[in-house]
């Protein structure tokens, strides 16, 4: 049986991985990392920003 996990404890490792990828791809400052994190997030339908933050991590959005 699969468990459904959510919240900060699940979001943090995904965002940390995306931040590491941003640095590997050349982001040289915290502001650049932050900008790529926002670009790599997809809004979730039916949720406002308070409920979802910047959205779902989707690193491939950087290349679209």
URURNOR-V639342 format. One line per field, one symbol per residue. ss: DSSP state (A for helix, B for strand, O for the rest). psi: psi as a letter, one per 20 degrees, with the letter a starting at -180 (. if undefined). A space follows every 50 residues. Layout:
# URURNOR-V639342
ss=???
psi=???
This chain:
# URURNOR-V639342
ss=OOOOOOOAAAAAAAAAAAAAAAAAOOOOOAAAAAAAAAAOBBOOOOOOAA AAOOOBBOAAAAAO
psi=pqqoqrahhhhghghgghgghgghjipirhhgggghghhkppqppjqrhh hiciappnhihhj.
